Amino acid sequence: MKVELAYIGHPILRKKALPVHSIDQPILDLIAHMKETVSSHRGLGLAAPQVGAQLAIIVACFPETDLSGEVVPGTPKAYINPKISEPSEETWVEEEGCLSIPKIYAMVRRPISVTVTYQDEAGAWHTERLSDWPAKIVMHENDHLNGVLFIDRLENKDKREVAHDLDRLKKHYKLPNEHLKLWKVSTSG
């Protein structure tokens, strides 16, 4: 079952996500829905707030090369309660887009590598050092957990260039945003 998306202008995209205290069946169901949704959109990542769940969960699909040589999104992987640390001093600028802000792409500067500590779907903790696209994807999705969108990281001139399109998108997605089903979040832990 594909989950509907929250689009630019929806208030959940600006809220800080809550930690996941128990990886129970509703959380596993949410992750499965997120994986199906990101795959159906051929996205590189998705954060729980983008599907109406104010929880600290991201799904990343690191780019892979298929048999024909085309670069495609890889297998979705869940990161629960991710924490990013140790950003590299070296940065790179590359184009980013977002499923919640359709058809807007802009150059964003980010560290070239970071460390991420997270829980997997079984609850085990892991720490990984990510570089290049995997690092960029996890940072972009982790921003969603803090109410930050990639457009917030643009240079002022780039923000001005996309302002009209953003206003148009907010109007276009007003009705779908009003009808987005929000996931019930348990805050007990």
Secondary structure in CASP SS format (residue, H / E / C, confidence):
PFRMAT SS
TARGET T0000
AUTHOR 0000-0000-0000
METHOD secondary structure of the structure
MODEL  1
M C 1.00
K C 1.00
V C 1.00
E C 1.00
L C 1.00
A C 1.00
Y C 1.00
I C 1.00
G C 1.00
H C 1.00
P H 1.00
I H 1.00
L H 1.00
R H 1.00
K C 1.00
K C 1.00
A C 1.00
L E 1.00
P C 1.00
V C 1.00
H C 1.00
S C 1.00
I C 1.00
D C 1.00
Q H 1.00
P H 1.00
I H 1.00
L H 1.00
D H 1.00
L H 1.00
I H 1.00
A H 1.00
H H 1.00
M H 1.00
K H 1.00
E H 1.00
T H 1.00
V H 1.00
S H 1.00
S H 1.00
H C 1.00
R C 1.00
G C 1.00
L C 1.00
G E 1.00
L E 1.00
A E 1.00
A H 1.00
P H 1.00
Q H 1.00
V H 1.00
G C 1.00
A C 1.00
Q C 1.00
L E 1.00
A C 1.00
I E 1.00
I E 1.00
V E 1.00
A E 1.00
C C 1.00
F C 1.00
P E 1.00
E E 1.00
T E 1.00
D C 1.00
L C 1.00
S C 1.00
G C 1.00
E C 1.00
V E 1.00
V E 1.00
P E 1.00
G C 1.00
T C 1.00
P C 1.00
K E 1.00
A E 1.00
Y E 1.00
I E 1.00
N E 1.00
P E 1.00
K E 1.00
I E 1.00
S E 1.00
E C 1.00
P C 1.00
S C 1.00
E C 1.00
E C 1.00
T E 1.00
W E 1.00
V E 1.00
E E 1.00
E E 1.00
E E 1.00
G E 1.00
C E 1.00
L C 1.00
S C 1.00
I E 1.00
P E 1.00
K E 1.00
I E 1.00
Y E 1.00
A E 1.00
M E 1.00
V E 1.00
R E 1.00
R E 1.00
P E 1.00
I C 1.00
S E 1.00
V E 1.00
T E 1.00
V E 1.00
T E 1.00
Y E 1.00
Q E 1.00
D C 1.00
E C 1.00
A C 1.00
G C 1.00
A C 1.00
W E 1.00
H E 1.00
T E 1.00
E E 1.00
R E 1.00
L E 1.00
S E 1.00
D H 1.00
W H 1.00
P H 1.00
A H 1.00
K H 1.00
I H 1.00
V H 1.00
M H 1.00
H H 1.00
E H 1.00
N H 1.00
D H 1.00
H H 1.00
L H 1.00
N C 1.00
G C 1.00
V C 1.00
L C 1.00
F H 1.00
I H 1.00
D H 1.00
R H 1.00
L C 1.00
E C 1.00
N H 1.00
K H 1.00
D H 1.00
K H 1.00
R H 1.00
E H 1.00
V H 1.00
A H 1.00
H H 1.00
D H 1.00
L H 1.00
D H 1.00
R H 1.00
L H 1.00
K H 1.00
K H 1.00
H H 1.00
Y C 1.00
K H 1.00
L H 1.00
P H 1.00
N H 1.00
E H 1.00
H C 1.00
L C 1.00
K C 1.00
L C 1.00
W C 1.00
K C 1.00
V C 1.00
S C 1.00
T C 1.00
S C 1.00
G C 1.00
END
